[in-house]
Amino acid sequence: MNKFLDENNFDDKEANKCVGIHGAIFDVDGTLLDSMVIWEEAAVRYLNSLGLEPEENLSEKIMTMSMEEGADYLIDHYGVSLTRTQILDGIRELIRGFYEDEVQLKPGVEQVIKSLASKDIPMIIATSSDSACVTAGLKRLGVWSYFKGILTCSDIGKGKTEPDIYLAAAKNIGSKPSETVVFEDALHAIVTAKNAGFITVGIYDSYNQDEEKIRKVADFYYKNWDEVSKSMIGK
């Protein structure tokens, strides 16, 4: 596969300028942050916190449900004597704690962020996750200040099967889709961004089962952020 933005070798351009690329949009879970584990294990961790032993394939079952359906499942199958609202509040609190205290950056991503920032390329976050959780995690990890802001699917009112969040993000940082790089780990999101005219970069995540399909769809694909960094600086 060709190097990411090969024609825009960062070392060959004047300071604070990267010809052709005027913005970057970052997904969070599985892309910026190594956070997919909490979405896989939230129900398991919640039951453990109640002193209950989850079934072996609980995570697989819950992942196909909405949060409300998942709460009902815990009530019906584990006899949790709490209301749906109480269970949802408890799971959200658990997830919030993970972002505030545990989540880590994907290895190598900080170098890429700093490299883009050094070229005055504005960056923004587009995520399906809760804004407060993501912001808390990125602040603790010391990278929040590099981003111009954050947009969530809840803010936009549509998920990433629609291009609205990417278009709004590009407008926010003043770049056109054809001049904006979208970093994502999910197939459906990459398809959406590419169809909307963005440059798409697929990032590997161990929780994603669509690697081969993503390789075929994304403009560029990398197994880790160190590969992205090396490609960007032409080394």
Salt bridges, closest charged atoms under 4 A:
ASP27 OD1 - LYS160 NZ 2.88
GLU41 OE1 - ARG45 NE 3.49
GLU55 OE1 - LYS61 NZ 2.86
ASP72 OD2 - ARG84 NH2 2.62
ASP89 OD1 - ARG92 NH1 3.83
GLU93 OE1 - ARG96 NH2 2.49
GLU102 OE2 - ARG45 NH1 3.49
GLU110 OE2 - LYS114 NZ 3.30
ASP164 OD2 - LYS158 NZ 3.47
GLU179 OE1 - HIS22 ND1 2.90
GLU184 OE2 - LYS160 NZ 2.76
ASP205 OD1 - LYS106 NZ 3.14
GLU211 OE2 - ARG215 NH2 3.17
GLU211 OE2 - LYS223 NZ 3.20
ASP219 OD1 - LYS194 NZ 3.71
